[in-house]
């Protein structure tokens, strides 16, 4: 089945033009109650910032594994995640990808860090790849601005004040990942993927992808897998499980996957623009009557940690170490 995802121009939204919130919100509502995926153009992330991040990531991923392992993922989810370290729920094979993850940069003196809030703290920057820190600090900042602007229209699309989400994003659990996919080997099993079919864990995802293609989305009406090809000057946006939950499933969290059949290296940068760790996600807060609410309240952090624990090998290793230490005590 042939299908295309909508492209929404958010230039007027970022400029604060009169009526832009309502117009953009209506387009987002149509996309999120339809395919659950859309592109945005006019997003405001400067092209030189994107180019610098992509170049830094490519240089990092091409380094020897032993060197990258010096910044292996820590308990804050920050750093390098090796090939085979991610297994999506229901998949038989680990994803054929590696990625470098960063989050909101917080010093050890920050109250959330001092209180031991999970996933909070400083990033783990590789001193052997000095371009990574400035390039990705800039990208993290700019993509966060794009996410905040977009969420104001998402709020309006749900019949809320444009400021609704901002109150839940004081210290967002924004995670930006530079991702490397090697070419899919010839003769791979049908259920081997660069990224296995899954839904995203959080609220919204903003994705930059290179020109090699490979992203596929499961079309809701037919169940067919459709291509989400790269379009110059755009980002791909999709709804995650938290926003689906918050909206009482008015908005769809849509399964998607990556198959890199280009024969070339594939690079992407995914940003999961998620609320504060302690933000309460409750469909009743968005107007769902008690009798019709499909979900109980959950904090954003607890939900995301639960998904991390089931998906990532380093989390399982940490749990095993903790259990062994407890037994030794």
N, C-alpha and C positions, 0 to 999 in steps of 0.2 A: 504494500500500500504506500502510495506517495503522500507525504505530509510535510509541512514546513512549520517551524516555530516562529512566533511573532517577534518582530523587532520593534522595540519601544524607544523612541528618542527622548532622553531625559534632559536635554539641553535647557529647555524652558523651566523645568523643575529646579535645576541647580541655580538658574538665574533668578528664581523667585518671581517669575512672571505671573500676573493675575490669571487665575483659573488653571494654572499648570498642575497644581496638586490634584484637583478634581479630574482633569483630563488624563493625567498619568495614572491616577488611582483607578479610573475606569478601565484603562488598558491593562493594568496589572491584574485587576479582578477577573477580567476575561481570560487572561493567560493562566492565572493560578487556579481557576475553576475548570480550565480546559486542560492543556497539556502539562501544566505544572512547571514548565520551562519556558524561558524567553530570552532574547538578546536585549541588551541595552546599548544604544549608541549615545554619543555626547556625554559620556560618563565622567569626563573631567580628569581622568588619570593621565598625566602627561606622557606622551610617547617616549621621550628620553628616559623617564623613570622606568617604564616597562622594559625598554631596551637594555638599560643598565642591569636590571634584575635578571633578565634572561641570560645576558652574557656572564654575569657572576655565577649563576646557577650552573650553566654549561661547563664553566671552568672547574667548579667544585666537583660536579658529578664525574668528570673525566679523571680525577685524581685516583691514585691507588686506594684500594679498599682499606688497607692498613692505616692510611693517613686519615681517611674519613672516619674510621672507627674511633679516632681520638675524640670526636664530638658525638659519639653514639647517644641515642635518645636517653634522656634521664627521666626521673619520675615526674617532671614537669611537662613531659611530652615534647621538650625542646631538643633540637639537634637532629642528627642523621639517623634515619630509619632504613635499615639495610633491606636488600631484596629478600623477599620471603617473610618479612616481618609482619605483614598484614593479611589476615584471613577474614573475609567478609562472612557474615552469618549466612549459613546455608551453602557456602561454597565448599568444593572438595579440594581446590588448589589455592595456595597462597597467591596473592597478586604479584604479577611480574612488573614490579616498579620499585624504585627507591625514592625517598623524599627527605627533604630538610624542612623542619617545622620550627616556627617561631611564634611568640605570642606577645601580649602587652608587656613591655619592658618595665619591671618594677624592681626597685632596689630592695636589699635585705631589710632596710629600715621601714619599708612601707607597712602600714598596719595590717593589711591582708596577709602579707608574707609573714610578719611576726606572729600572727595568729595561727599560722599553719594552714591557711586556706589552700586546698589542693590546686595544682596547676599554676600557682602564682609565684613570680620571682623573675630573676634576670634570664635573658636569652643565653644560649650557649653558642658563641660565635667562634668560628675556626680561625685561629691566628695564622694558620698556614694558607688561608684563602682570604686575604685582607679586603678584597672587593665585596665580600658577602655582607658585612655589617652595614656600610653606608648605603649600598644599593637596596637591601631589603628593609632597612629602617625607613627609607624614603617611600618604598612601595607600600609598606604596611600602613604608613600614615595616610597616603593618598587613597588607597583602596578603602580604608576605614571611613574617610570623608564621603566617598561614593556610597558606601553602605548605609551610613547615617542618613544621607539625603534620600536614598531609595526607600528606607523604612518609613520616612514621613509620608510618602505616597502609599506605601503598603497599609499604614494605619488608616488613612482616609479610605482606601479601598475596602476596609473592613468596617466602615462606619464609625471610626474612632477619631479623636483629636489627632492632628499631625504630630503632637508631642508625646503621644502615648508611649511609644517604645523608648524614647530618649530617657525617660525616668528609670528604665530597666537596663540602661547601658552606661552607667557611670564608670565602671571599670570592666568593659566587655571582655568576654572570653573569646575575643577574636583570635583565630589561628590562621596563619598564612603558611602555605606549604608550596615550596618549589618541588616539582615532581618530574622524574625522569623515567621514561618507558623505553626499554630497548625494543628493537624490532621483534615482532612475534615470530618464533621459530617455525620453519616449515614443518608440517606434520604434527603441530600441536593438537592436543585433544580439543574437542568441541567445547569443553567446559573449562578451558584454560584462558585466562584473560589478563590483560594489563591491569585492569580493575574489574573485579567480578560484579555482577548485578547486585545493587544495594540501593538503599535510600540514605540520604545524608542525615547526620545525627542531630543537627542544630536547627537554627532559625532560617537564615538565607545563606546561599553560597554564591560568590561572585568568582567566575573562572575566566582567566586568560588562557587561550590555547594557541599553539603554533599552527603552521599551515599544513600539518601532516594528517589532520583528521583523526578519526577513531572513536570520538564520543558518540554513543548511541543512547537514545531515550526510548523507554517503552510507552508507546502511544496509548492513552487511557482507554479510548473507545474501542479500538481494535485489538489491543494487546500486542501489536506488532512493534518490532524494534525499528526505529527510524534514525537517520543520521542527524547529528547536530554539527554541521560542518563549520570550520572557522570562517567568520565574516570579518573583513578588515575593519578596524576601528571599534569593534564591539567587545563586550563581555557577555558570557553566558550566565544567566541567573536562574537559580531553582530554589524551590521551597524545600526545607528540611523537616524532619519529624517533629521538632519542637513547635514550629509555626503551624504545621498541620494540627497538632494537638491543641495549641492555643486557640486556633480558629474553629475548633470542634469539627475538624475535617471539611470545613468549607473550602479550604485550600489544600491541594493535593501535594503530598510528598511522593515524588515520582521515581520509580526505579530507573537506574541508568548504569552504563558500563563503558569500559574502554577496551577496544581491540586495535592494537597498533599494527596494521597490515601494510603500512607504507613502505616497509623495507628500510626505514631510516629511524634514527633516534627521534623520540617525541618528547617535547617539553611542555609543561603547563604550570600555571601558578593558580592554586585554589585558595580562596579565602572564605573561611566559615565565620560569618559575622554573627556572633552569638551573644546573648545577654550576660549580665553579671552572674557570677557563680551562684549567689543566693537569690536571684530573681525567681519569683514564683510564677510558674506557667500554669494558668488555670482558665479553661474555656469560659467559666462563669464571668471572669473579668472582661470578656469580650461580648457579653450579653447572652450567653447560652443559659436558658432556664435550667434550674437544678435538675428537673426531671429529664431533660434532654441532653445534659452534659455527658459526653462519651468518656471523659477521662477525669481521674482524680488530680488534684494539684500536685505538682512536682517542682523541685528547684532545677534550674537549668544545669547547674553543676553536677548534681546527683545523676541526672539523666545522661549527660555526656560522659561522665566517668564510668557509668554502667556499660555504655556502648564501647568505650575504650577497653574496658576489662575483657570484653568478649571478642574484640577484634584484633588486638595488637599483642604480638609475642612478648615485647618487653614488659608489658603489664603482667602477663602470666608469670614471667620470670621473677618480677618483683614480689608477686604474691607468694611464689614458692620459697623465695629467700626469707620473706617475713615469717612464713609458717615454720621454716626450719629454725630460724632464730628463736621463735616462740617455744618450739619443742626443746631446744637446747637449754633455754632458761628454766 
